Amino acid sequence: MAAFTSIALGVAAAAAVGTAVYANEAADAQRDAQRAQQKQAALQAQRQRQQQIRAARIAAGQAGVVGAGQGVSGSSGVQGGVGSILSQLGSNLGFSLQMDRLSDQAAERLANASRMSGIASMFSTVGQVATLASSFGGTTPGEAEAAAYQKVKTQLKSGNP
């Protein structure tokens, strides 16, 4: 029966290793997916910024053309309108960049949490193997069988099978 104990501990150790390996692979895959989503969001934000710049340039150009058509292209009204368009563009771009940085920080923290979860899972598995190993400690298979027999015998005598 000592062979049974050795086999059981070997199986438990192999299961622990397998669990740890696949937990780490799952965490890696989750981090890869988060990186891909982060790149996707960054590309989308970059495209939106480019569209904002284009729209602001068009609006400023149109303001200049309208002012020139009315003979007031150098007037303070036209210059103020163009300045307002460019100011709003700067504000929008600043906000967009700030949101990108916050998104990067959130993704980094999620990746760290995923990594820590994988490590915790590995320690949990090691603890389970240790608990299993300790359950075999000090008890030979013959003693375990005798204890199980006594338990069944006691239950039968008490009328609680």
C-alpha positions as CSV (number, residue, x, y, z in Angstrom):
1,M,0.0,0.0,0.0
2,A,3.0,2.3,0.3
3,A,3.1,2.2,-3.5
4,F,-0.5,3.6,-3.5
5,T,0.6,6.5,-1.4
6,S,3.6,7.2,-3.6
7,I,1.4,7.1,-6.7
8,A,-1.2,9.3,-5.2
9,L,1.4,11.9,-4.2
10,G,2.9,11.7,-7.7
11,V,-0.5,12.2,-9.3
12,A,-1.2,15.2,-7.0
13,A,2.2,16.7,-7.8
14,A,1.6,16.3,-11.5
15,A,-1.8,17.8,-11.2
16,A,-0.3,20.8,-9.3
17,V,2.3,21.3,-12.0
18,G,-0.3,21.1,-14.7
19,T,-2.6,23.5,-12.8
20,A,0.2,26.0,-12.4
21,V,1.3,25.8,-16.0
22,Y,-2.2,26.2,-17.4
23,A,-3.0,29.0,-14.9
24,N,0.1,30.9,-16.1
25,E,-0.8,30.2,-19.8
26,A,-4.3,31.5,-19.1
27,A,-2.9,34.7,-17.5
28,D,-0.5,35.2,-20.4
29,A,-3.4,34.8,-22.9
30,Q,-5.5,37.3,-20.9
31,R,-2.6,39.8,-20.9
32,D,-2.2,39.4,-24.6
33,A,-5.9,40.0,-25.2
34,Q,-5.7,43.1,-23.0
35,R,-2.7,44.4,-25.0
36,A,-4.5,43.9,-28.3
37,Q,-7.6,45.7,-26.9
38,Q,-5.3,48.5,-25.7
39,K,-3.7,48.8,-29.2
40,Q,-7.1,48.9,-30.8
41,A,-8.3,51.7,-28.5
42,A,-5.1,53.6,-29.1
43,L,-5.5,53.4,-32.8
44,Q,-9.2,54.5,-32.6
45,A,-8.2,57.4,-30.4
46,Q,-5.4,58.4,-32.8
47,R,-7.9,58.3,-35.7
48,Q,-10.3,60.5,-33.8
49,R,-7.6,63.0,-33.1
50,Q,-6.7,63.1,-36.7
51,Q,-10.3,63.7,-37.6
52,Q,-10.5,66.5,-35.1
53,I,-7.4,68.2,-36.5
54,R,-8.8,67.9,-40.0
55,A,-12.2,69.3,-39.0
56,A,-10.5,72.2,-37.2
57,R,-8.3,73.0,-40.2
58,I,-11.3,72.9,-42.5
59,A,-13.3,75.1,-40.1
60,A,-10.4,77.6,-39.8
61,G,-10.0,77.7,-43.5
62,Q,-13.7,78.2,-44.1
63,A,-13.6,81.1,-41.6
64,G,-10.7,82.7,-43.5
65,V,-12.5,82.2,-46.9
66,V,-15.7,83.7,-45.6
67,G,-13.8,86.6,-44.1
68,A,-12.0,87.2,-47.3
69,G,-15.2,87.0,-49.3
70,Q,-16.7,89.7,-47.1
71,G,-13.5,91.7,-47.2
72,V,-12.7,91.3,-43.5
73,S,-10.1,88.5,-43.7
74,G,-7.7,90.2,-41.3
75,S,-10.3,91.4,-38.9
76,S,-10.3,90.6,-35.2
77,G,-13.6,88.8,-35.6
78,V,-12.1,86.3,-38.1
79,Q,-8.9,86.0,-36.1
80,G,-10.9,85.4,-32.9
81,G,-13.1,82.8,-34.6
82,V,-10.0,80.9,-35.9
83,G,-8.3,81.2,-32.5
84,S,-11.4,79.8,-30.9
85,I,-11.5,76.8,-33.3
86,L,-7.8,76.1,-32.6
87,S,-8.3,76.5,-28.8
88,Q,-11.2,74.0,-28.8
89,L,-9.0,71.6,-30.9
90,G,-6.2,71.9,-28.3
91,S,-8.6,71.2,-25.5
92,N,-10.1,68.2,-27.2
93,L,-6.7,66.7,-28.0
94,G,-5.5,67.2,-24.5
95,F,-8.5,65.4,-23.1
96,S,-8.0,62.6,-25.6
97,L,-4.4,62.1,-24.6
98,Q,-5.3,62.2,-20.9
99,M,-7.9,59.5,-21.5
100,D,-5.3,57.4,-23.4
101,R,-2.9,57.6,-20.4
102,L,-5.7,56.6,-18.0
103,S,-6.6,53.7,-20.2
104,D,-3.0,52.6,-20.4
105,Q,-2.8,52.7,-16.6
106,A,-6.0,50.7,-16.2
107,A,-4.7,48.0,-18.6
108,E,-1.4,47.8,-16.8
109,R,-3.2,47.3,-13.5
110,L,-5.5,44.7,-14.9
111,A,-2.5,42.8,-16.3
112,N,-0.8,42.9,-12.9
113,A,-4.0,41.7,-11.2
114,S,-4.1,38.8,-13.7
115,R,-0.5,37.9,-13.0
116,M,-1.1,38.0,-9.3
117,S,-4.2,35.8,-9.7
118,G,-2.1,33.2,-11.5
119,I,0.5,33.2,-8.7
120,A,-2.2,32.9,-6.1
121,S,-3.6,29.9,-8.0
122,M,-0.2,28.3,-8.1
123,F,0.2,28.7,-4.3
124,S,-3.3,27.4,-3.7
125,T,-2.4,24.3,-5.7
126,V,0.8,23.8,-3.9
127,G,-1.1,24.1,-0.6
128,Q,-3.6,21.5,-1.8
129,V,-0.8,19.1,-2.6
130,A,0.8,19.7,0.8
131,T,-2.5,19.0,2.5
132,L,-3.0,15.8,0.6
133,A,0.6,14.7,1.4
134,S,0.0,15.5,5.1
135,S,-3.1,13.3,5.1
136,F,-0.9,10.4,4.3
137,G,1.7,11.3,6.8
138,G,2.1,8.9,9.7
139,T,-0.6,6.5,8.6
140,T,0.3,3.4,6.7
141,P,-2.3,2.0,4.4
142,G,-3.0,-0.9,6.8
143,E,-3.7,1.6,9.6
144,A,-5.9,3.6,7.3
145,E,-7.9,0.5,6.4
146,A,-8.2,-0.4,10.1
147,A,-9.4,3.1,11.0
148,A,-12.0,3.0,8.2
149,Y,-13.1,-0.5,9.4
150,Q,-13.5,0.8,13.0
151,K,-15.5,3.8,11.7
152,V,-17.9,1.6,9.8
153,K,-18.2,-0.9,12.7
154,T,-19.0,2.0,15.1
155,Q,-21.6,3.4,12.8
156,L,-23.3,0.0,12.4
157,K,-23.4,-0.5,16.1
158,S,-24.9,2.9,16.7
159,G,-27.5,2.3,14.0
160,N,-26.2,5.1,11.8
161,P,-24.9,3.4,8.6
